Amino acid sequence: MTSLPSKSSRSLLGRWLRCATATALIACGDPSEAARSEGAEAASSAADVAPSASADAGGGVASKVSAEATAAPSATTPGCPSDWPCDGPAPAGAAGDLILVDKSEHRLWLFSGREVIESHSVALGSGGQGQKGYEGDKVTPIGSYQVTHIIPKTRWHTYLALDYPREEDKRRYAELVARGEAPPGTTAGSGIAIHGRRADMPDGAHKLIDWTLGCVALDNAEIDAIAGKIKKGARVVIRA
C-alpha cells in the first residue's frame, strides 16, 4: 500500500511539476486528441487486452526530480477504507472484482469480494472535488461504472477504460444545459479511465498534483498489477 505524500511536499514539487509540464500536458477525460485516439481504440476492441509489463521510459520531468521524491513506494498490508464493507486483506493470488476510488483521500482500493487485494494513492482530475458536470471541467466523476476495455501500451501506459458517461451522467449534464450552467458546444465528456503516468512524469512524484483531465492515475507498476487481476466488466465505484 502506498502513502499519499505530505501536503508540504505535494505543494513544493507540485508547483514545479505544474510549471515544467504546463505546455506538454495531454491527459484523458474529454473528446480531444487524447480521448479520440484512446477512446476510439477502446470502442473498437472486442476482447480484453493483456496488460503491458514494460514501463514507459522516463524523461524530461523525471530526470529533474530527486531520488527521494521518486523512491519506490513501500509495500504494506492494505487497510480497509472507512465506511465500506470490508473483511481485511485478501489471500495471495485473489482475483479482483471491484475498484473503489475515494477522491477526498486520493486513494484506490482493489477488492476481491469484501477483501482488499491492494491499495494505492492516486492523482485525479485537476478540476478539483465535486461531481463532473461537462466536458472540459477537468473533474473526476463520482458514480458507479464498469471497466469496458483493458488497453496496454498507450501514452498513459496501461489504460482501463470506463463506461462514462452513463445515463445518470447524461441526465445530470442535460440539467446543467437546461439551467444554462454548461458551456455552449460541450457534452457530458468521455474518455474517463484509470491509467498509469505519462512517459515524461516520474512514478510517485506525478501524484503530488492532480494533473489529469478527469481520469484516475497510478504509477505504472501499480496499474499493471491491477490490470493483471481484473477482467473486463469489473465494477468501479468513485466516491467523494
matplotlib code that plots the C-alpha trace (Angstrom):
import matplotlib.pyplot as plt

x = [0.0, 1.5, 1.1, -0.1, 2.8, 2.7, 0.9, 4.1, 5.9, 2.8, 2.8, 6.5, 7.1, 3.5, 4.3, 7.5, 5.7, 2.9, 5.3, 7.5, 4.7, 2.2, 2.9, 3.2, 0.3, -2.1, -4.3, -7.6, -11.1, -12.5, -13.1, -9.8, -6.9, -6.4, -9.9, -10.3, -7.2, -7.6, -11.4, -11.7, -9.3, -11.3, -14.6, -13.4, -11.8, -13.8, -11.9, -9.6, -6.0, -3.3, -1.6, 1.9, 4.7, 7.1, 7.5, 7.4, 10.8, 11.0, 12.3, 12.0, 10.5, 11.7, 15.3, 14.9, 13.1, 15.1, 15.6, 13.6, 10.6, 10.7, 11.6, 9.6, 6.6, 6.8, 4.5, 2.4, -0.7, -3.7, -6.2, -9.9, -11.5, -13.7, -17.5, -17.1, -17.9, -14.5, -13.2, -9.5, -6.7, -7.4, -5.3, -2.4, -3.5, -7.0, -8.8, -10.2, -13.9, -14.2, -12.1, -13.0, -11.7, -12.1, -11.5, -11.1, -8.5, -6.8, -6.7, -7.7, -8.6, -8.8, -11.2, -12.0, -15.4, -15.1, -11.4, -8.7, -6.1, -4.1, -4.4, -2.6, -2.6, -3.8, -3.8, -7.2, -8.6, -7.2, -10.7, -10.9, -13.5, -17.2, -19.2, -18.2, -20.7, -19.5, -16.6, -13.6, -14.3, -11.4, -13.3, -13.1, -16.7, -18.5, -20.6, -20.6, -19.0, -17.6, -14.3, -15.1, -11.6, -8.1, -5.6, -1.8, 0.9, -1.0, 0.5, -0.6, 0.8, -1.9, -5.4, -8.6, -11.4, -14.7, -18.3, -18.6, -20.9, -23.8, -27.4, -27.3, -24.3, -26.1, -29.2, -27.0, -25.4, -28.8, -30.0, -26.9, -27.7, -31.3, -30.1, -27.5, -24.7, -22.8, -20.7, -22.2, -21.0, -19.9, -21.0, -21.1, -17.5, -15.9, -12.6, -12.7, -10.2, -7.9, -4.3, -0.6, 1.5, 2.7, 6.1, 7.6, 6.3, 8.0, 6.3, 5.4, 6.0, 3.2, 0.8, 1.9, -0.6, -3.9, -3.0, -5.5, -8.5, -10.8, -9.1, -7.6, -3.8, -1.5, 2.2, 2.9, 3.7, 0.5, -1.8, -0.1, -0.7, -4.4, -4.9, -3.5, -6.0, -9.3, -11.4, -13.5, -16.8, -15.2, -17.1, -15.6, -17.0, -15.7, -16.9, -16.5]
y = [0.0, 3.3, 6.5, 9.9, 12.4, 15.1, 18.4, 20.3, 18.0, 18.0, 21.8, 22.3, 19.7, 20.1, 23.7, 22.7, 19.9, 22.2, 24.7, 22.1, 20.3, 23.0, 23.2, 19.4, 18.2, 16.0, 13.9, 12.0, 12.9, 14.7, 14.1, 15.8, 14.1, 12.0, 10.8, 10.3, 8.2, 6.1, 6.2, 5.0, 2.2, 1.2, 1.3, -0.9, -3.5, -6.8, -8.5, -7.9, -7.0, -8.4, -5.6, -4.5, -5.5, -2.9, 0.5, 3.8, 5.4, 8.4, 11.7, 15.4, 15.9, 12.5, 13.4, 16.5, 15.1, 14.0, 10.3, 10.9, 12.1, 9.2, 6.4, 3.2, 3.1, 0.5, -2.5, -2.9, -4.8, -2.9, -1.5, -1.2, 2.0, 3.9, 3.3, 0.4, -3.3, -5.0, -8.2, -7.3, -8.4, -10.9, -14.1, -14.2, -14.7, -13.4, -12.0, -8.5, -7.7, -4.1, -1.0, 1.7, 5.2, 7.8, 11.3, 13.0, 10.5, 10.3, 6.6, 3.5, 0.0, -3.2, -5.7, -9.4, -9.7, -7.9, -8.4, -5.9, -7.1, -3.8, -0.1, 2.9, 6.7, 8.3, 11.5, 12.8, 15.5, 19.0, 20.4, 19.6, 17.8, 17.5, 15.9, 16.1, 18.2, 18.6, 18.2, 20.3, 20.8, 18.5, 16.9, 13.1, 11.8, 10.3, 7.2, 3.5, 2.3, -0.7, -1.4, -1.7, -2.4, -3.1, -1.5, -1.8, 0.5, 3.7, 7.2, 6.6, 3.1, 0.5, 2.0, 0.8, 2.4, 3.1, 3.3, 7.1, 8.7, 6.5, 7.6, 9.4, 11.4, 12.3, 13.4, 15.5, 17.2, 17.8, 19.5, 21.8, 22.7, 23.5, 25.8, 27.4, 26.1, 24.2, 26.0, 26.0, 23.2, 20.9, 17.3, 15.3, 14.3, 11.0, 9.0, 8.6, 5.8, 4.5, 4.5, 5.0, 8.1, 9.9, 8.9, 12.3, 12.1, 10.0, 7.3, 8.6, 12.3, 12.6, 12.1, 15.2, 17.2, 16.4, 16.6, 14.6, 16.0, 13.7, 10.3, 8.4, 8.0, 5.4, 4.5, 2.2, -0.8, -0.3, -0.1, -3.2, -5.1, -4.2, -4.9, -8.3, -9.1, -7.9, -8.6, -6.5, -5.8, -5.2, -2.7, 0.7, 2.9, 6.5, 8.3, 11.8]
z = [0.0, -1.0, 1.1, 0.0, 0.1, 2.7, 2.0, 2.1, -0.4, -2.6, -2.7, -3.3, -6.0, -7.3, -8.2, -10.0, -12.0, -12.9, -14.4, -16.1, -17.7, -18.5, -22.2, -22.6, -20.6, -22.6, -20.3, -20.6, -19.9, -22.9, -26.7, -27.5, -29.4, -26.3, -26.0, -29.7, -30.0, -26.8, -26.8, -30.4, -29.7, -26.7, -28.5, -31.3, -29.2, -28.9, -26.2, -23.2, -24.0, -21.9, -19.8, -20.8, -18.5, -19.9, -18.2, -20.1, -20.4, -18.0, -19.4, -19.1, -15.7, -14.5, -14.8, -12.7, -9.7, -6.6, -5.7, -2.6, -4.5, -6.9, -4.5, -4.9, -2.5, 0.3, 0.0, 3.2, 4.1, 2.6, 5.1, 4.8, 3.6, 6.0, 5.8, 3.3, 3.9, 4.3, 5.8, 5.7, 3.4, 0.6, 0.2, -2.3, -5.9, -5.4, -8.4, -8.3, -9.0, -7.6, -7.7, -5.2, -5.6, -2.8, -4.1, -0.8, 0.3, -3.1, -2.7, -4.7, -3.3, -5.3, -3.8, -4.1, -2.7, 0.7, 1.0, 0.0, -2.5, -2.7, -2.2, -3.7, -3.7, -6.9, -8.9, -10.1, -12.4, -11.9, -11.7, -8.0, -5.8, -6.5, -9.4, -13.0, -15.0, -18.5, -21.0, -20.1, -16.4, -15.6, -12.7, -12.0, -12.0, -9.0, -9.5, -10.3, -13.6, -15.3, -16.9, -20.6, -22.0, -20.8, -23.2, -22.9, -24.2, -24.5, -23.9, -20.3, -20.1, -19.3, -19.7, -18.0, -20.0, -18.1, -19.4, -18.6, -19.4, -18.1, -18.3, -14.9, -16.1, -19.3, -17.3, -15.0, -18.0, -19.6, -16.4, -16.4, -20.0, -19.1, -16.3, -18.6, -16.4, -19.1, -21.7, -25.2, -27.5, -24.7, -24.0, -20.8, -21.6, -22.4, -22.2, -18.5, -17.4, -14.7, -16.1, -15.4, -15.7, -18.8, -20.1, -19.0, -15.5, -12.8, -10.7, -7.3, -8.0, -10.5, -7.7, -5.9, -8.0, -9.6, -13.3, -15.4, -17.2, -15.2, -15.1, -12.1, -12.4, -10.8, -11.1, -14.0, -11.9, -9.9, -12.9, -14.4, -11.2, -11.1, -14.8, -14.3, -11.5, -13.1, -16.2, -18.4, -16.7, -13.2, -11.2, -10.4, -7.7, -7.4, -4.3, -3.0]

ax = plt.figure().add_subplot(projection="3d")
ax.plot(x, y, z, "-o")
ax.set_aspect("equal")
plt.show()
